[in-house]
């Protein structure tokens, strides 16, 4: 038994209430195997059935524990699923195998070899490399059915899961157990939080995302979808653990390269031109110059030298990492469709608004290094969860970038994409011809808050009160912190909530006056302080609003996380409808789906009154 599975079992942290922590979706195979062989009651996910050369495969689940198994009904005598391990025979002649991560990788090869067009697994197929919506999974997996429903109703594929790794997901569960996870600075709360602050492993999320689509029968729709290993850090302190990052992300069909760790430690020499002449191949520079000229831009040689000196160390490391991603897929997967993945280059970390020249140079460098970039993310000056204030100015910025990107056959990635106005999204879609990606993340935590807040279930309301109180306490502590950044941001969050409620904002004479002002507000998921701090609650040990409790990978943190998986069906349905509605809104305004299609989907969505009916609509 693996150390992570032993840890989870010893602390009664089961998949049914804490999914995706382990890479495996079967923690206790001996017990489940015995139950299956004895004819014990399990859930047969009939919609999951798919075919491989050896026969038909169906997903089974113990509802009490969440442990899963694969049932193989052989198509002919002697047929076996080569490569699947730890199999056992049933009395009716079928075979069963544990839903381990190792068996999932084998099944991917078996399924894609039998049918290269299968959409069970995340791929880079259909239009995913041109147009997509990035659906961030910032705190739980409960949004997945909503994403599946929206893709089915709109008949479009999207990036159905998107996580920053290792910031949000645990990149190595053994490192977690050994206490070797690094920390991530969160200046707005004045502290560092352990990596993987959501608690799930990247392999577990990859595994769970696939099983979700099998359970609902989404794979029957034939719509390709992708899984984004977002903000993959290149260079800096990540050099020593890039192999683990590569191995953890093998099922991700979409990699976002984040150069900022290496850029943060790169100093441009005074003689940038001399450094470039000594360190960057001359033929590569010639290719870059020619390629940039081909898109109608003229380079300033001094600025070109400075940019090359700044980015070349990170570009070399990006190429090395990319080769490792390709090699890992070539080693594990036997089919072309199984090995392919999308690339995104995130350049919004470079200083200032991104110029067209910078975009052209960066895309030219990637092209010269043999890395096709499907999406590039320039900096447009977006603020998280706030509309862009000037649509005419936004149109001008995007037009300049699109004039470059279309010449490289790259789409534009819009980061910090949540919370923009309908008009903002319309401009993005119109200028690019819907050749874009909108990354959204924090929105879905907010939608969960809205659903719990609206629920009539007593347990849901208790969770809401505790969650809201947690954000109040963090805001108050922050507002009187000795850390200048933490104090400034907390006061901005508080005064925004007060101002929008028509209340006085001069409340910081003392913590008591600030507390009185906040506590006079009716609790609401619309308050900015709740929005900004809410995601930290999911793994806060004991639900405590204390910095030491955040990102707690001990049993206390995971017991806290389990609270969200105990919400009522009322909340689950409300949340699913909220998420699906937002995806419809994005698809319509960016032009990824027609207005008629979106209107029909919205009407269908409004009619659901039960979670079972909603889930039943996914495979239709």
N, C-alpha and C positions, 0 to 999 in steps of 0.2 A: 504494500500500500504506500502511495506517495506521502511525503510529509504533510502536504497541504490537505489532502483528504483525511489524514489522521487527525490533524488539528481541528478540522471542521466537525468530524464525527465526535471527537472527545468533548467538544463544546456544544453539541447538539445544534449545530448550524447547518441545517439541511437545505437542499436546493429549492424545495418548495417555498421557503421563506427567505432564502438568501442565494439567489441564482448567480452564476457567473463568477464566483470567487475562484473556485478551482477551474482549471482548464477542462476537467472531465464533467460530464453530466450523469455520472454514476459514481457515487462515493463508496458505496458498499455493495460490490458485485456479488460476493458469496450469498448475502441475504436475499438480494433480488433474484439471483439465479435459482435459489432454492424455492422461492415463492412461485416463480414461473414454472418450474418443473413440477411443483405440487398442484398446479392449476389454480393458484390464488388469484384474487380479483385485482386486476390492473386496468388502467385506461388504455384502450386501443385507439390510437389516433388514426382513424380510418382514412382521413383525407391525406395523410402523409405518404401513402403507398406510392412507390416508384419502382421502376424496373432497372435491373442491371443484367448482365449476361447470364448470371447464375439463377436469376429468378426475380421474385418481387420482395421488396423490403418495406417494412412497416415499423413505425415508431411506437414503442410501448412505454408506459410511465406508471410508476407507483405514486398515486396522488398524495399519499401521506408524507412521503419523503422527497418526492421530485426526482428520484433516481430513474434513469431511462435505459432502455435496451433496444437493440435492433432485432427484429424478427425477420428471418429469411425463409420464404417458402420457395424451395427449389423448383425450377421450371422443368427439370428432368432428372431422372435417377443419376446420382453421382455428382450432380452440380454442386460446386462449392464457391464461396466468395473468397477467392485467394487473397491472402494478406490480412484478413480480419482475425483478431486474436481473442483468446479466452472464450471460445465458443462452447455452447452446451446444447445437447439435443433435447427436444421436447417429445412427449409421448405421441403427438400427432404427426411427427416426422419433420417438423420445422426445426430450425436452429436459431439460437439467440446469442447475441453478443452484447457486451457492455457498451454504453455510449461514452467511451473514452475518447480523449482528444486524438490518440493514435489511430483508433478505428475510424474516426471522422475523416482523417487525411486519406486513409485507404478508400473509404466510401466515395470521396470526391473523385479519385482516379477511376474507380469502377463505374460511377454514374456518368462522368463526362466522357469516358471511353465508349460507353454504350450509346450515349446521346450527347454529342457536343453542344447541342442547343439547350440542354437542360438549364433551368433557372433556379435550381435548388441552392446553389452556392453563389456567393458574390463573384461577379466577373467584371470585365471591362467591355462587355459586348453592347450591341445595339447602339443607342445614341449617348451612352453614359459618358463617353469621352468628349462630348460636345456640349450637352445641356443637362444640368442636374440641380437638385436642391439638396443641400447638406443638412441632414437632420441630426443635430447634436444630441448626445445621450449624456447629459451632464450629471445625472444623479441616480436614475434607476433604469430598468428595462421596460417599464410599464407602457411606454409609448409605442412599442413595436406593433401591436395589432392595429393601431391607428394609422401608422405609416403604410402597413400592408393594405388596409382598406382604401386609403387614399390612392395608392398606386393602382390598385385594381379598378377603382371607380373612374379615375382619370385616364387610365391606360397609358401611364408613363412610368418609366423607371427613375428612381432617385437614389441618392446616397443614403441608404436606409439606416446607417449607423455611422456616427462620426465622433471620434474621441481623440483628445490630445494625449499622446503617449510619450513619456511616462508621467506627465503632469496629472492627468485624470485617472488613467488606468494603471494598475500594477503591472510593470513590464516583466517582473520575475517573481513568482510567488515564493520561491526559496529565499530570495533576498529579503522579501517581506518578513518571512518567518524568522530569519536570522537577524532582523533589525538593521539591515544594510541599505534600506531605501534612503535616498537623499531627500532633501527638502526643497520646496519651491517658495520663493519670496512672494508674499501677498502684501504689497505696501499699504493697501487701503485698510488692512486690519493690523498693520504694524508688527507682523510676525511671519515666520516661515511655517508652512504646513507640509507634512510628509507627502512625497510623491504618491500617486495613486489615491488621491483624496476621495474618490468615489467608492473605492474598496474592491471593485471587480478587477479581474485579470484580463489582459487583452485577449488571451486565448479563450477564456471563458465567455467574454462578450462575443467573439467571433462564433463560437460554438452555439451559444444561446440564440443569436440572431438567425442562424440557419434553422435551428429546431423550431423557432417561433413560426417561420414561414411554412414549415412542414405541417405543424399542428393545425394551422388555419387553412391549409390547402392552397396558399398563395402561389406556390410553385406551379400549380396547374394552369395558371393564367399565361404562362410563357413570357412574363415581363422580367427583363434583366434588371438587377439591382447591384449596388456596390457597397463596400464597407471601407471607410476611410480611416487609415492610421494617420491621424492629423498631427501637424506640427512635430514631425519626426526631427529631433534635434541633431544638428550636424556639427561635429567638432567640439572644441572646448573640453569640458569634463566628461563628455559623452563618448570620447574616443575609446575609453577603457571598457565600455560596456555595449558597444554597438553590435557585437555579435548576438547578445541576448535580445536586443531590440529587433534585430532582423528575424531571429527565430520566432519570437513572440508574434510577429506581424505577418506570418506566412499566409494566412487566409485573407488578409486585407487585399482588396483588388484595386486599391487607390492609395497612393502614398503622397503626403504633403511634406515637402522638404523645407525645413526651417533652418536657415543659415545663421540665425542670430547668436547661438552659443560661440561659434568660431569668430563671427564678426566682432563680438564683444571684446575679444582679446587680440584683435588684429589692429596694429598701429601702422598707419600709412607713413612711410619714410619721407623725409624732406625731399629727397631726390626720387620721386615716384617713378619718373621716366627711366632712370637708371636701374631701379629695382626691377621694373617690368622687363627691361631688356635682358636682365640677367636671369630672370626666373620664369617668364612666360614664353612658351615657344613662339618664335617669330611667325611661323606659318599659321598658327592659330590666330594671332593678332590680325594677320592679313585677311583671314577668312571673316573675322568679326567686322573689320572695316568694310569689306566688300558687301557683306550681308546687310549691314546697317545702311550703307549707301543704296542698296537695292530697294529699300523701303522708303527712300526719299529723304533721309535725314543726313545732316552734316554734323560730324563730330568735332568737338573742340579737343585737340590732342592733349592739352594739359589736363582737362577734366577726364578724358579717357584713361590716361595714365593713373590718375588718382583712384578712379573707380576700379581699374584692374588690380592695382596694388592692394586695394581694400578687400575685393571679393575673391581673388584668385586662390588664396589658401582654402577658403571655404568651398569653392567650386571643385578643387581637387578632392576634397574629402566627400563632397556630395557624389562625385563620380565613383569613388571607392565604395561608398555605401550603396549606391545604385547597383553596382556590380554584385555586391553581396546579396541584395534582394533578389536579383535575377538568378544567381547561383543557387540560393536556397530553394527557389521555386523549381528550378531545373532538376534539382536533386530529389524533391519530394513529389512532384507532379509529372504525370506522363503525357499530358495532352497540351496542345498549343493554347486552347482556351483556358486551361487551368493554370498556365504559367504567366499569362499576360496580366499586366496591371497598368493603371493610369498614374501619371505623374503630375503633381502640381508644384510649382515653384512659388514660394511665398517671399515676396520682396517688399512687403509693406513694413518690414522692420528697418529698412534702410532709412536714413535721415530724411525728413521732410516729405512733401508730396512727390510721388514718383513721376519723373519726367518721361516723355516718350523715348528719349534717347537712352535713358537707363534701362527701360523695358527692352528696347531693341538690343542693347548690348548683352543683357542677361540672357535673353532668348537665343541670341547668336552664339554665346558661349556654350549653352546647353546643346544647341544643334551641332556645333563643331566637336563637342565631346561625345556625340552619339546618344544624347538623351532627349527623346521626344517629349516636349512639355505640352500636356493637354490643357492645363489651366495655369494661368499666371495671375498672381494676386498683387496688384499695385496698391499703393497707399493713396486713398482719395480723401483722407481727413475725416473718415467716419468716426462717430462716437457710438459706443455700444448702446443698443436699445434706444436710440434717439434718431428721429428723422433728419435727413440732410436738409438744411434750411432753404436752399436755393436750387430749384430744379433746373433753371437755365444754366447756372454755373456747373451743376453736376453733369448736365448733358455735354457741355464743352469739355470737361475733364475726360469723360468716358469716350467721346469721339476721338480725342487725340490718342488715347490708349488703343482704341479699337482699330484705328488706322494702322497701327503697328501689329497688333495681335493677329488680325485677319491675314496679314502677309506671311505669318509663321504658322497659320492654321491652328492657332491656340485660342481657347476661349478665355474670358475674363472671370477670375474668381473674386467675388465680393465678400471680403471678410468683415466681421462685426455686422453681419447682415440682418440680425434680428431688429425688429422695432422700427423699421423704416416705413415711410408713408407709401400708400398705394401709388401715388404719383412718382415717388423715387423708383419704385420697382418697375413702373411703366417705362420710365426713361431708360433704365438698365436694359430692359427687354427690347425696346424699340431700337436703340443704338446698335446693339449687338446682334439683332435678329434672333434673340433668345439663345445665342451661343454664350452661355454664362453658367456660373455656379453661384448660388446664394448660400452662404454658410450661416446657419442659425443654431443656437444652442440654449442660451439662457431663457429663451421664450418658453421652452417646454417645462422647465421647472415652475415658471410662473403659471402656466396652464394647469399644472397639478395643484398649485395653491388655490387657484380659482375653483377647481372642482371640489377640493376638500372643504373650502369655505362655504360652498353652496350646498353641501350634502346635509341631509336631515338625520344621518346616522350619528348616534351619540359618540361612538368610538372615533369616528372621523372628526367630529367636532373637538374632541379632547386632543387629538393629534394636531388639529389646526391651532388650538389655543397654545399648546406647548411650542409649536413651530414659530408662531408669531412672537411669543414672549422671548424666545431665543434671539430673534433678530432685534427686538427692542433692547435687550440687555447688551448685545454686541455694539449696537449703535450708541448707547449711552456711555459705555466704557470707552469707546473710541472717541466720542466727542470731548472727553476730558483727559485724553491720553497725553503723555509728555512727548509722544512721537508726532512731529508736526504734520506729516502726510496723513497719518491715521486720523488725527484730530480734524484736519481740514475736510477730508472726504466724509467722515461721519456727520459733520455738521451740515455739509451740502445735502446729504441724504435726508437728514432730519428736517432741514428748512424747506426742502422741496415738498415733502409730505405736508408740512404745516401750511405752506403757501397755497398749495392746490386745494387744501381744505378750508381756505379763507381764514386761517388763524395767524396771530402774530408770530414773527420768526425770531424776535430778539429774546431768546429764552435761555441763553447760556451764562447767566449770572452765577448759577450753581448747578450741580447735578440734580438737585432737588427740583429746581424750577424747570429744567429740561425734561425731567421725568414726568412732572405734572402735566406739561404740555403734550407730551407724547401719549400719556395714558388717558388724556381727555379725548383723543381721537378714536373713533370707532375702528376696531381692528379691520384691516383690509389688505388684500394682496396687491392693491394699487399703490400702496405707500412705497416710496423709493427705498427706504431702509430695509423693508422686507425683501424687496426684489434683489437688492445687492448682496445681502448676507444669506439668503435662504438656502443656497446650494451647500453651504457648510454644515447644515444640520444633519444631513443624511448619515454621516460617519462621525458625528460628535459623540464621544463616549458618554453614556448616561444622559445625553441630550443637554449637556452643560454648555453654557455660553462662556467658556473659558478657552483661552488660546491653547493650553496644553491638551484640551480634549478634542481638538479638531484633527481630522484625518487619522482617527484612532483605529489601527488595524488589530487591536486586541478583541477578545470576545465582546467586550462592552460596546465597542464601535459597531460590530456586526449585529448585536442585539438591537441597537438603535436603528440600524438600517432595516431590520425586519419589520419595523412598525409600518413602513410604507407599503410593504407587501401584504399587510393585513387589512388594507382599506376595503370598504364595502364595494359590492357590484355597482351601487349607485355612483360612487366616486369613480370607479373604473370606467363606467360608461360616460360619465361627464367628462372625464379626462380625455378619453378616446375621441369624443366628439369635438372637444376643444382643439386637440392637436390636428385632427383631420380637417377641421374648418380652416385652420391657419395654413395648412398645406394647400388647400384649395385656393385660398386668397393669394398665396405666393404664385401658384401655377397660373392663375388667371392674369395677374398683373404683370408677370414677366413674359407671358405669351407661351409658356410651356404647354398649356392646354387651352382649347378654345373656350370662349365665353359660354357657349351652349353646353359644352361638356361640363364645365364647372358649375353652371346653374343646375344641371341635372343631378350632379353629385351632391350639391348643397341641399337640394330638395330631398333626396334619398336619405341623406345624413340626418336631417331634421326629424324624419319619421321614426327613427329607432327609439324604442322605449325599454329595451332590455339588452344586456350585454351579449346574451346568447344570439339574439337576432343580429346584432352588429357583427359578431364574429362569423355568423353564418353567411353574411353578405360578401365576405372577402374572396371566397373561391368561385363565386358565381360569375 
